């Protein structure tokens, strides 16, 4: 019953994110720790990712905006495919069987993590009542120091991710000169 209430809460939050919200400038709080396994069996542990830029996308297959942005997100992955300093992870609420069927029709270049509801909820911020409202899709960029520097949702999230990646690599290049 608790699980159903969480799903209802997440879906109701989705209704408010049709076009997304502007990216929030965060107080650079540390990202929650996570250890997940991709559809291909590759393990991702937040402690091991320190020193890299991590781009997270939180989603589910029945979210029309999550599906709509796949092409745009694949373009971002293509732009950074030769850069080992950035890791793209897409945590899904759906199980592996559901995702396998979906991904045959909708190829996606992120590392897709099935059945990641608990990890997804760890990125939410409870309101005064302790409820987590998480409108999908959610885009999060974690910097090399494991600090969340971007958190936004909706279709505008793709632009926020692109801008932050550009900023992260410009900052790195400026420091190395």
PASEBA-1860 file (N, C-alpha, C; in nm, 3 decimals):
! residues 177
1> XXXXXXXX> 0.081/-0.119/0.000/0.000/0.000/0.000/0.086/0.125/0.000 ~ 0.195/0.124/0.079/0.286/0.237/0.085/0.348/0.262/-0.053 ~ 0.385/0.153/-0.120/0.447/0.163/-0.252/0.350/0.227/-0.351 ~ 0.222/0.187/-0.346/0.121/0.245/-0.434/0.102/0.393/-0.407 ~ 0.107/0.432/-0.282/0.094/0.574/-0.247/0.212/0.653/-0.303 ~ 0.332/0.596/-0.297/0.449/0.664/-0.353/0.436/0.681/-0.504 ~ 0.390/0.577/-0.571/0.372/0.585/-0.716/0.267/0.690/-0.750 ~ 0.157/0.692/-0.677/0.052/0.792/-0.702/0.107/0.932/-0.682
9> XXXXXXXX> 0.187/0.950/-0.579/0.246/1.080/-0.552/0.339/1.121/-0.665 ~ 0.421/1.028/-0.712/0.513/1.059/-0.821/0.439/1.092/-0.949 ~ 0.335/1.017/-0.980/0.258/1.042/-1.102/0.185/1.175/-1.092 ~ 0.130/1.207/-0.975/0.061/1.336/-0.962/0.160/1.450/-0.979 ~ 0.282/1.432/-0.931/0.385/1.534/-0.951/0.419/1.551/-1.098 ~ 0.412/1.441/-1.173/0.439/1.446/-1.315/0.342/1.541/-1.386 ~ 0.218/1.543/-1.342/0.117/1.628/-1.405/0.153/1.775/-1.399 ~ 0.232/1.813/-1.299/0.269/1.953/-1.284/0.397/1.988/-1.359
17> XXXXXXXX> 0.456/1.893/-1.429/0.584/1.918/-1.494/0.576/1.913/-1.645 ~ 0.464/1.945/-1.703/0.445/1.932/-1.846/0.558/1.996/-1.925 ~ 0.594/2.118/-1.893/0.700/2.183/-1.966/0.825/2.204/-1.882 ~ 0.822/2.155/-1.764/0.939/2.163/-1.678/0.947/2.294/-1.603 ~ 1.038/2.296/-1.510/1.065/2.413/-1.431/1.206/2.458/-1.462 ~ 1.237/2.586/-1.437/1.375/2.629/-1.460/1.471/2.552/-1.371 ~ 1.592/2.537/-1.418/1.693/2.468/-1.338/1.716/2.545/-1.209 ~ 1.730/2.472/-1.100/1.755/2.535/-0.972/1.905/2.549/-0.953
25> XXXXXXXX> 1.946/2.661/-0.900/2.083/2.674/-0.857/2.087/2.617/-0.717 ~ 2.158/2.511/-0.703/2.157/2.440/-0.576/2.265/2.493/-0.483 ~ 2.248/2.465/-0.357/2.346/2.502/-0.256/2.460/2.402/-0.255 ~ 2.478/2.335/-0.363/2.583/2.235/-0.377/2.581/2.133/-0.264 ~ 2.465/2.073/-0.243/2.456/1.967/-0.143/2.513/1.839/-0.203 ~ 2.563/1.755/-0.118/2.619/1.628/-0.165/2.508/1.542/-0.224 ~ 2.543/1.471/-0.327/2.447/1.378/-0.389/2.431/1.256/-0.298 ~ 2.311/1.200/-0.293/2.291/1.078/-0.214/2.380/0.965/-0.267
33> XXXXXXXX> 2.426/0.883/-0.177/2.507/0.767/-0.218/2.417/0.668/-0.291 ~ 2.473/0.604/-0.393/2.398/0.501/-0.462/2.491/0.394/-0.516 ~ 2.437/0.276/-0.531/2.506/0.165/-0.594/2.401/0.092/-0.677 ~ 2.417/0.096/-0.808/2.316/0.041/-0.899/2.383/-0.043/-1.006 ~ 2.301/-0.124/-1.074/2.351/-0.209/-1.182/2.267/-0.181/-1.306 ~ 2.336/-0.159/-1.418/2.268/-0.127/-1.543/2.205/-0.252/-1.606 ~ 2.128/-0.229/-1.709/2.065/-0.338/-1.784/2.170/-0.436/-1.837 ~ 2.289/-0.385/-1.867/2.397/-0.469/-1.920/2.482/-0.533/-1.811
41> XXXXXXXX> 2.448/-0.509/-1.684/2.522/-0.568/-1.574/2.639/-0.485/-1.525 ~ 2.652/-0.362/-1.571/2.761/-0.274/-1.528/2.723/-0.207/-1.397 ~ 2.812/-0.213/-1.298/2.786/-0.156/-1.165/2.834/-0.010/-1.160 ~ 2.751/0.075/-1.101/2.783/0.216/-1.080/2.768/0.245/-0.932 ~ 2.876/0.287/-0.870/2.877/0.320/-0.729/2.918/0.466/-0.717 ~ 2.840/0.546/-0.645/2.868/0.689/-0.636/3.009/0.717/-0.581 ~ 3.057/0.636/-0.489/3.191/0.657/-0.435/3.298/0.640/-0.543 ~ 3.276/0.543/-0.632/3.371/0.519/-0.741/3.364/0.626/-0.849
49> XXXXXXXX> 3.254/0.700/-0.854/3.236/0.802/-0.958/3.289/0.939/-0.918 ~ 3.337/0.952/-0.794/3.392/1.080/-0.751/3.511/1.114/-0.842 ~ 3.516/1.238/-0.886/3.617/1.280/-0.982/3.563/1.285/-1.124 ~ 3.443/1.231/-1.143/3.376/1.236/-1.273/3.251/1.323/-1.261 ~ 3.202/1.368/-1.374/3.074/1.439/-1.379/2.969/1.332/-1.408 ~ 2.866/1.327/-1.326/2.760/1.228/-1.343/2.632/1.300/-1.384 ~ 2.576/1.257/-1.495/2.450/1.311/-1.544/2.344/1.205/-1.520 ~ 2.249/1.237/-1.433/2.141/1.144/-1.400/2.011/1.189/-1.465
57> XXXXXXXX> 1.934/1.092/-1.508/1.800/1.117/-1.559/1.709/1.017/-1.489 ~ 1.606/1.068/-1.422/1.512/0.983/-1.348/1.382/0.981/-1.427 ~ 1.327/0.861/-1.453/1.216/0.851/-1.546/1.137/0.723/-1.530 ~ 1.032/0.709/-1.613/0.958/0.584/-1.626/0.900/0.577/-1.768 ~ 0.872/0.457/-1.817/0.839/0.439/-1.959/0.703/0.495/-2.000 ~ 0.611/0.514/-1.907/0.480/0.570/-1.942/0.475/0.722/-1.930 ~ 0.588/0.784/-1.913/0.600/0.930/-1.905/0.624/0.982/-2.046 ~ 0.527/1.050/-2.107/0.545/1.094/-2.246/0.664/1.187/-2.267
65> XXXXXXXX> 0.694/1.272/-2.170/0.807/1.364/-2.186/0.940/1.291/-2.168 ~ 0.940/1.186/-2.087/1.060/1.104/-2.071/1.095/1.037/-2.204 ~ 0.993/0.990/-2.274/1.012/0.924/-2.403/1.051/1.028/-2.509 ~ 0.984/1.142/-2.507/1.010/1.246/-2.606/1.153/1.296/-2.603 ~ 1.214/1.301/-2.487/1.349/1.358/-2.476/1.461/1.259/-2.509 ~ 1.429/1.133/-2.533/1.533/1.033/-2.558/1.624/1.074/-2.674 ~ 1.568/1.118/-2.784/1.648/1.158/-2.900/1.746/1.270/-2.862 ~ 1.697/1.369/-2.787/1.781/1.482/-2.747/1.891/1.438/-2.650
73> XXXXXXXX> 1.857/1.350/-2.558/1.956/1.301/-2.463/2.061/1.214/-2.532 ~ 2.019/1.137/-2.632/2.116/1.058/-2.710/2.216/1.150/-2.780 ~ 2.171/1.267/-2.826/2.260/1.364/-2.890/2.364/1.416/-2.791 ~ 2.324/1.438/-2.667/2.418/1.484/-2.564/2.522/1.375/-2.538 ~ 2.478/1.251/-2.528/2.572/1.140/-2.507/2.670/1.133/-2.624 ~ 2.620/1.147/-2.746/2.707/1.144/-2.864/2.813/1.254/-2.859 ~ 2.774/1.371/-2.812/2.866/1.484/-2.804/2.981/1.457/-2.707 ~ 2.956/1.380/-2.602/3.057/1.353/-2.499/3.106/1.208/-2.498
81> XXXXXXXX> 3.076/1.133/-2.604/3.105/0.988/-2.603/3.254/0.956/-2.587 ~ 3.343/1.045/-2.629/3.486/1.019/-2.616/3.544/1.076/-2.488 ~ 3.462/1.133/-2.404/3.509/1.197/-2.282/3.485/1.103/-2.163 ~ 3.593/1.057/-2.103/3.581/0.962/-1.992/3.550/1.030/-1.858 ~ 3.543/1.163/-1.858/3.514/1.236/-1.735/3.366/1.253/-1.708 ~ 3.280/1.205/-1.797/3.136/1.219/-1.778/3.068/1.083/-1.793 ~ 2.973/1.057/-1.703/2.900/0.930/-1.703/2.751/0.962/-1.708 ~ 2.679/0.897/-1.798/2.536/0.918/-1.815/2.459/0.798/-1.760
89> XXXXXXXX> 2.373/0.823/-1.661/2.296/0.716/-1.597/2.149/0.756/-1.598 ~ 2.063/0.664/-1.638/1.919/0.689/-1.641/1.851/0.586/-1.551 ~ 1.805/0.631/-1.434/1.739/0.542/-1.338/1.590/0.538/-1.367 ~ 1.538/0.417/-1.384/1.397/0.397/-1.419/1.321/0.331/-1.305 ~ 1.193/0.362/-1.297/1.107/0.295/-1.199/1.067/0.156/-1.249 ~ 1.073/0.135/-1.379/1.028/0.010/-1.441/1.129/-0.102/-1.422 ~ 1.078/-0.227/-1.428/1.166/-0.343/-1.413/1.236/-0.375/-1.546 ~ 1.330/-0.467/-1.538/1.415/-0.500/-1.653/1.335/-0.554/-1.771
97> XXXXXXXX> 1.237/-0.639/-1.747/1.156/-0.697/-1.856/1.081/-0.586/-1.930 ~ 1.017/-0.497/-1.855/0.946/-0.385/-1.918/1.041/-0.297/-1.999 ~ 1.157/-0.270/-1.943/1.254/-0.184/-2.010/1.311/-0.249/-2.136 ~ 1.337/-0.379/-2.131/1.390/-0.449/-2.249/1.295/-0.433/-2.367 ~ 1.168/-0.452/-2.344/1.068/-0.437/-2.450/1.063/-0.292/-2.500 ~ 1.062/-0.198/-2.408/1.056/-0.056/-2.443/1.179/-0.012/-2.521 ~ 1.298/-0.053/-2.475/1.422/-0.008/-2.536/1.446/-0.066/-2.676 ~ 1.379/-0.177/-2.709/1.387/-0.230/-2.846/1.330/-0.129/-2.945
105> XXXXXXXX> 1.223/-0.061/-2.905/1.157/0.038/-2.990/1.215/0.178/-2.973 ~ 1.279/0.201/-2.859/1.330/0.334/-2.825/1.473/0.322/-2.774 ~ 1.569/0.299/-2.863/1.708/0.281/-2.818/1.757/0.404/-2.740 ~ 1.829/0.378/-2.633/1.875/0.487/-2.547/2.021/0.465/-2.510 ~ 2.102/0.569/-2.519/2.246/0.557/-2.502/2.296/0.579/-2.360 ~ 2.212/0.619/-2.269/2.251/0.629/-2.128/2.266/0.486/-2.073 ~ 2.331/0.472/-1.959/2.333/0.346/-1.886/2.199/0.339/-1.813 ~ 2.112/0.248/-1.854/1.977/0.241/-1.799/1.975/0.146/-1.679
113> XXXXXXXX> 1.919/0.196/-1.569/1.912/0.122/-1.444/1.766/0.083/-1.418 ~ 1.734/-0.046/-1.416/1.595/-0.088/-1.390/1.562/-0.089/-1.241 ~ 1.434/-0.084/-1.211/1.381/-0.099/-1.074/1.454/-0.011/-0.972 ~ 1.468/0.116/-1.005/1.549/0.206/-0.923/1.465/0.303/-0.839 ~ 1.343/0.264/-0.805/1.252/0.354/-0.732/1.314/0.408/-0.603 ~ 1.376/0.323/-0.525/1.432/0.370/-0.397/1.548/0.468/-0.420 ~ 1.631/0.442/-0.520/1.739/0.535/-0.550/1.682/0.668/-0.600 ~ 1.580/0.661/-0.684/1.515/0.782/-0.736/1.461/0.866/-0.620
121> XXXXXXXX> 1.392/0.802/-0.528/1.335/0.875/-0.414/1.442/0.939/-0.327 ~ 1.560/0.881/-0.323/1.668/0.938/-0.241/1.712/1.075/-0.294 ~ 1.683/1.105/-0.418/1.718/1.235/-0.476/1.609/1.340/-0.454 ~ 1.494/1.298/-0.405/1.385/1.392/-0.379/1.407/1.468/-0.250 ~ 1.339/1.582/-0.240/1.345/1.663/-0.119/1.206/1.664/-0.057 ~ 1.192/1.614/0.064/1.059/1.611/0.127/1.008/1.753/0.157 ~ 0.877/1.773/0.142/0.818/1.900/0.180/0.794/1.899/0.332 ~ 0.725/2.000/0.382/0.701/2.011/0.527/0.625/1.892/0.583
129> XXXXXXXX> 0.545/1.828/0.501/0.467/1.712/0.545/0.546/1.581/0.531 ~ 0.667/1.590/0.477/0.748/1.471/0.457/0.722/1.400/0.325 ~ 0.639/1.460/0.240/0.607/1.401/0.109/0.713/1.442/0.007 ~ 0.739/1.352/-0.085/0.834/1.382/-0.193/0.755/1.399/-0.321 ~ 0.761/1.517/-0.378/0.697/1.546/-0.506/0.807/1.551/-0.610 ~ 0.808/1.454/-0.700/0.915/1.444/-0.798/0.856/1.438/-0.938 ~ 0.839/1.553/-1.002/0.784/1.554/-1.138/0.887/1.499/-1.238 ~ 0.844/1.409/-1.322/0.932/1.345/-1.419/0.925/1.414/-1.554
137> XXXXXXXX> 1.030/1.403/-1.632/1.163/1.349/-1.602/1.241/1.447/-1.515 ~ 1.335/1.393/-1.438/1.424/1.474/-1.354/1.564/1.462/-1.410 ~ 1.631/1.578/-1.417/1.770/1.583/-1.465/1.856/1.636/-1.352 ~ 1.964/1.564/-1.322/2.056/1.603/-1.216/2.197/1.593/-1.271 ~ 2.278/1.696/-1.241/2.420/1.690/-1.275/2.496/1.697/-1.143 ~ 2.584/1.599/-1.126/2.669/1.590/-1.007/2.812/1.622/-1.051 ~ 2.875/1.717/-0.983/3.009/1.757/-1.024/3.115/1.659/-0.974 ~ 3.240/1.688/-1.004/3.350/1.598/-0.970/3.369/1.578/-0.820
145> XXXXXXXX> 3.314/1.670/-0.740/3.324/1.661/-0.594/3.200/1.599/-0.531 ~ 3.116/1.534/-0.612/2.993/1.469/-0.568/2.889/1.568/-0.515 ~ 2.890/1.689/-0.569/2.792/1.791/-0.532/2.690/1.804/-0.644 ~ 2.563/1.813/-0.606/2.457/1.831/-0.705/2.457/1.979/-0.747 ~ 2.488/2.004/-0.874/2.498/2.141/-0.922/2.380/2.181/-1.011 ~ 2.305/2.083/-1.061/2.184/2.110/-1.138/2.080/2.007/-1.100 ~ 1.958/2.054/-1.082/1.843/1.966/-1.060/1.724/2.036/-1.122 ~ 1.669/1.976/-1.225/1.555/2.035/-1.294/1.470/1.922/-1.349
153> XXXXXXXX> 1.352/1.957/-1.399/1.267/1.854/-1.455/1.200/1.903/-1.581 ~ 1.135/1.810/-1.649/1.066/1.843/-1.772/1.161/1.849/-1.890 ~ 1.107/1.887/-2.005/1.184/1.890/-2.128/1.296/1.994/-2.126 ~ 1.282/2.097/-2.044/1.387/2.199/-2.034/1.513/2.144/-1.969 ~ 1.503/2.028/-1.908/1.617/1.968/-1.842/1.731/1.935/-1.935 ~ 1.700/1.902/-2.059/1.805/1.869/-2.156/1.896/1.990/-2.177 ~ 1.837/2.107/-2.192/1.916/2.230/-2.210/2.001/2.258/-2.087 ~ 1.944/2.238/-1.969/2.018/2.261/-1.845/2.138/2.168/-1.835
161> XXXXXXXX> 2.120/2.043/-1.875/2.231/1.947/-1.874/2.340/1.991/-1.970 ~ 2.301/2.029/-2.092/2.399/2.073/-2.191/2.478/2.195/-2.144 ~ 2.408/2.291/-2.086/2.474/2.412/-2.037/2.571/2.380/-1.923 ~ 2.528/2.294/-1.832/2.615/2.261/-1.719/2.737/2.181/-1.763 ~ 2.721/2.089/-1.856/2.838/2.015/-1.906/2.938/2.110/-1.971 ~ 2.887/2.201/-2.049/2.975/2.301/-2.113/3.049/2.380/-2.005 ~ 2.976/2.424/-1.902/3.036/2.502/-1.794/3.141/2.420/-1.719 ~ 3.110/2.295/-1.688/3.204/2.209/-1.616/3.335/2.192/-1.692
169> XXXXXXXX> 3.326/2.171/-1.822/3.447/2.149/-1.900/3.522/2.278/-1.929 ~ 3.451/2.390/-1.940/3.519/2.520/-1.955/3.596/2.554/-1.828 ~ 3.535/2.527/-1.713/3.599/2.553/-1.584/3.724/2.467/-1.570 ~ 3.716/2.342/-1.609/3.829/2.251/-1.599/3.942/2.298/-1.691 ~ 3.907/2.339/-1.813/4.008/2.387/-1.907/4.073/2.516/-1.859 ~ 3.996/2.605/-1.798/4.049/2.731/-1.745/4.149/2.703/-1.631 ~ 4.119/2.603/-1.545/4.208/2.570/-1.433/4.340/2.509/-1.482 ~ 4.335/2.437/-1.593/4.454/2.368/-1.642/4.550/2.461/-1.717
177> X> 4.504/2.583/-1.747/4.592/2.679/-1.820/4.682/2.753/-1.728
END
